[in-house]
Amino acid sequence: MPRGEGTAKRILVVEDSMIIALDTEECLLSLGAGAVTVQATVAGALAALDKEEFDLALLDFNLGGESSERVAEELRVRGIPFWLATGYGELAEKADDIGASGLLVKPYGREDLARIMHDFATPGDAAR
């Protein structure tokens, strides 16, 4: 679904903390997402992108011993908007450099995810 045409229905969450991933999934579903696919590794995320279509993605930038930058590059090539999730606020410049729609600073909550869903639905009003 193109940005600006309603709520994101298919969302990819790349997060290596299972607690955060499950909470994010639950929140996104309660906000109107139809399906949330959770992956904990770059390889898993890239495989999911090959098998499924997504409207948007949330990427934890630091996945243990690897970064999700390769996933971000693939999302950018496919034209899928994505937000970087991180516990490190200094990644704001990195988010711009790799084409993220915004930065989601941990710990984040339902209100932050609601804002992202709103930004997806109304991209002209999106604020970082």
ABEGO torsion letter per residue (X at the ends): XBBGAEBBABBBBBBABAAAAAAAAAAAAAAGBABBBBBABAAAAAAAAAABBBABBBBBABBEABBAAAAAAAAAAAGBBBBBBBABAAAAAAAAAAGBAEBBBOBBBAAAAAAAAAAAABAAABBX
